[in-house]
Amino acid sequence: MGNMVVCNSLGTIVFDILFALGFPWLLHGIISGPVEMQSDIIRYVFILFGVVVFLFGLLIYSDWKLDKTIGYVCSGLYLSFMAYIIIDEIISATS
């Protein structure tokens, strides 16, 4: 069951970065020309990519075993990312 959890968590992040962002940009590029990106999106993509790299490193360090510590770290990363997005949007809205 642990393999399913790891595949699901990594697969959804990779899918989000490569397909959910890439495919609409590809369609827009084909139909309307180049896509002008905002810096926020690029920053979020790099953060998500960093989380994937960090998670791989964490799993390699733990010898590919899932335990409570990894669960807490992953939950903390998720909550930190969500807090960052919310705070960033509040700051952007007030500026």
trRosetta pair geometry for C-beta under 8 A, 3 or more apart (Angstrom, degrees):
i j d omega theta_ij theta_ji phi_ij phi_ji
1 4 5.6 -51 -160 31 45 114
1 5 6.7 46 146 -21 70 101
2 5 5.6 -52 -153 32 39 113
2 6 6.5 34 153 -15 69 104
2 65 7.5 -25 -174 -144 160 46
2 66 4.9 -173 -143 18 112 121
3 6 5.9 -56 -147 39 33 108
3 7 6.1 30 156 -16 67 110
4 7 5.8 -57 -143 41 29 109
4 8 6.1 29 158 -20 64 110
5 8 5.8 -58 -147 37 26 110
5 9 6.2 18 160 -14 64 109
5 66 6.3 16 82 -65 140 168
6 9 6.1 -58 -143 39 28 104
6 10 6.1 12 165 -3 65 113
6 59 6.7 88 -130 -118 128 149
6 64 7.7 -10 -82 -158 165 85
6 66 7.1 -147 -57 -58 99 122
7 10 6.3 -63 -139 48 24 99
7 11 5.4 25 164 -24 64 120
8 11 5.8 -55 -131 40 21 111
8 12 6.3 19 168 -20 60 107
9 12 6.4 -55 -148 31 23 105
9 13 6.9 17 157 -12 58 107
9 55 7.2 -142 126 -172 121 155
9 74 7.1 -36 -154 -151 152 143
10 13 6.0 -61 -153 38 34 107
10 14 6.1 27 156 -13 70 111
10 52 6.5 95 -138 -138 82 94
10 55 6.8 -169 -88 107 92 138
10 56 7.7 77 -112 -70 130 86
11 14 5.9 -59 -143 43 29 107
11 15 5.9 32 158 -21 66 111
12 15 5.5 -53 -141 39 30 114
12 16 6.2 35 157 -23 64 104
13 16 5.7 -52 -148 33 29 112
13 17 6.4 22 157 -13 64 107
13 48 5.9 -176 -162 180 101 103
13 51 6.8 -132 -141 92 150 111
13 52 5.2 180 120 -78 140 106
14 17 6.0 -58 -146 40 31 106
14 18 5.9 3 167 3 68 116
14 52 6.7 98 -66 -119 79 147
15 18 6.5 -68 -131 50 22 92
15 19 5.2 -29 -168 31 65 118
15 20 6.5 64 137 -17 73 101
16 19 7.4 -42 -84 54 9 78
16 20 4.7 -30 -142 35 48 132
16 21 6.9 52 155 -16 58 96
16 48 6.9 -102 95 -176 122 155
17 20 7.5 36 -6 47 13 90
17 21 6.0 -28 -161 24 32 125
17 22 7.7 44 137 -25 49 102
17 45 6.1 112 -133 -147 95 88
17 48 5.7 -175 -74 109 112 130
17 49 6.4 100 -121 -71 155 83
17 52 7.8 -68 -12 -27 148 145
18 21 7.3 66 7 50 2 90
18 22 5.3 -21 177 0 44 137
19 22 5.8 -52 -105 48 18 102
19 23 5.3 16 -171 -19 62 116
20 23 7.1 -22 -102 30 13 104
20 24 7.6 5 172 -2 42 108
21 24 7.0 -73 -161 41 25 99
21 25 6.4 16 156 -12 64 119
21 41 7.7 149 -138 -179 125 114
21 45 6.6 86 -127 -98 177 118
22 25 5.8 -68 -150 42 30 109
22 26 6.0 33 156 -25 69 108
23 26 5.5 -51 -145 33 31 114
23 27 6.5 30 157 -16 65 103
24 27 5.7 -52 -146 38 35 111
24 28 6.2 33 156 -17 67 106
25 28 5.7 -54 -144 40 31 110
25 29 6.1 34 155 -22 65 108
25 35 5.0 -82 -147 -5 89 165
26 29 5.7 -57 -148 37 28 112
26 30 6.4 26 156 -18 64 106
27 30 5.8 -57 -148 36 30 109
27 31 6.1 13 161 -6 67 113
28 31 6.0 -64 -139 47 28 100
28 32 5.5 -37 -174 40 69 109
28 35 5.2 76 99 -83 128 109
29 32 7.4 -66 -101 60 13 67
29 33 6.7 -38 -147 146 49 15
29 34 6.2 23 -123 -106 88 32
29 35 5.7 -68 -67 -24 87 97
37 41 5.3 -109 -170 64 103 127
37 42 5.9 97 134 -46 132 100
38 41 5.3 98 64 1 80 98
38 42 7.6 -153 97 -1 46 88
39 42 5.6 -57 -153 39 43 113
39 43 6.1 46 151 -23 72 106
40 43 5.7 -58 -151 36 31 112
40 44 6.4 29 154 -18 66 106
40 88 7.2 143 -133 149 110 133
40 92 7.5 1 -82 -83 139 156
41 44 5.7 -55 -149 36 32 110
41 45 6.4 33 153 -20 65 105
42 45 5.8 -53 -149 34 32 112
42 46 6.5 29 154 -15 64 106
43 46 5.9 -58 -151 38 30 109
43 47 6.4 32 152 -20 65 106
44 47 5.5 -52 -146 35 33 113
44 48 6.3 31 155 -16 66 104
44 85 7.3 50 -107 -97 115 106
45 48 5.9 -55 -148 38 30 109
45 49 6.3 31 153 -19 64 107
46 49 5.5 -52 -143 38 33 113
46 50 6.2 38 154 -22 64 105
47 50 5.6 -53 -150 35 30 114
47 51 6.6 34 150 -22 63 102
47 81 6.5 144 146 -125 129 105
47 84 7.5 -163 -146 98 161 153
48 51 5.5 -49 -150 31 35 114
48 52 6.7 38 151 -20 64 99
48 81 7.9 76 -82 -140 69 145
49 52 5.7 -50 -153 32 36 112
49 53 6.5 33 151 -15 66 104
50 53 5.7 -54 -147 39 34 110
50 54 6.1 35 154 -19 67 108
51 54 5.6 -54 -143 40 31 112
51 55 6.1 33 156 -22 65 106
51 77 5.8 129 -133 170 111 135
51 81 7.1 -14 -70 -68 144 139
52 55 5.8 -55 -146 36 28 111
52 56 6.5 30 154 -18 63 104
53 56 5.8 -53 -151 35 31 111
53 57 6.4 31 152 -17 64 107
54 57 5.6 -57 -150 39 32 112
54 58 6.2 34 152 -21 66 107
54 77 7.4 170 95 -111 139 147
55 58 5.5 -51 -144 36 32 113
55 59 6.3 30 156 -16 65 105
55 74 7.0 57 -112 -100 110 98
55 77 7.9 -124 -68 46 97 172
56 59 5.8 -57 -147 39 30 108
56 60 6.3 29 155 -18 65 106
57 60 5.7 -54 -145 37 30 110
57 61 6.2 32 155 -20 65 107
58 61 5.7 -54 -147 37 29 113
58 62 6.3 13 158 -6 64 111
58 70 6.1 137 148 -123 122 98
58 73 6.4 -169 -143 108 155 154
59 62 5.9 -62 -140 47 30 100
59 64 5.4 41 170 -103 93 53
59 70 7.4 71 -85 -133 67 142
60 63 7.7 31 -180 -78 32 27
60 64 7.2 16 -97 -54 35 75
62 65 5.1 -119 144 55 99 77
62 66 7.7 89 118 -82 144 28
62 67 7.0 -149 -165 14 138 104
62 69 7.8 178 -101 79 137 116
62 70 6.1 -64 -19 -62 170 126
66 70 5.4 -111 -143 70 62 140
66 71 7.0 75 179 -50 96 88
67 70 5.7 99 51 13 60 98
67 71 7.2 -112 109 -3 35 96
68 71 5.4 -58 -150 39 36 116
68 72 6.2 36 154 -20 70 104
69 72 5.8 -54 -149 36 30 109
69 73 6.3 29 153 -18 65 106
70 73 5.5 -51 -144 37 34 112
70 74 6.2 33 156 -17 66 106
71 74 5.9 -55 -144 38 28 108
71 75 6.2 26 156 -16 63 109
72 75 5.7 -56 -144 40 30 110
72 76 6.1 32 155 -20 64 109
73 76 5.7 -56 -146 38 28 112
73 77 6.3 31 154 -21 64 104
74 77 5.7 -50 -146 34 31 112
74 78 6.5 32 154 -19 63 105
75 78 5.7 -54 -150 36 32 112
75 79 6.3 27 155 -14 66 108
76 79 5.8 -56 -143 41 31 107
76 80 6.0 33 156 -21 66 108
77 80 5.7 -56 -144 37 28 112
77 81 6.3 29 157 -20 64 106
78 81 5.8 -55 -148 35 28 110
78 82 6.4 24 155 -14 64 107
79 82 5.8 -55 -145 40 32 110
79 83 6.1 33 155 -19 66 107
80 83 5.7 -55 -145 38 29 110
80 84 6.2 33 154 -22 64 106
81 84 5.6 -52 -148 34 30 115
81 85 6.5 29 154 -18 64 104
82 85 5.8 -53 -148 35 32 110
82 86 6.3 30 155 -17 66 107
83 86 5.8 -56 -145 39 31 109
83 87 6.1 27 159 -15 67 109
84 87 6.0 -58 -143 41 26 106
84 88 6.0 27 158 -20 63 112
85 88 5.7 -58 -144 39 26 113
85 89 6.3 25 158 -18 64 107
86 89 5.9 -57 -148 37 28 108
86 90 6.4 27 154 -19 63 106
87 90 5.7 -54 -147 36 32 111
87 91 6.3 30 155 -16 66 106
88 91 5.8 -55 -146 38 30 109
88 92 6.2 29 154 -18 64 109
89 92 5.6 -54 -141 40 31 112
89 93 6.2 33 157 -22 65 106
90 93 5.8 -54 -146 34 28 110
90 94 6.5 18 158 -11 63 109
91 94 6.1 -63 -148 41 29 103
91 95 6.4 30 155 -27 65 110
92 95 5.9 -56 -146 28 30 113
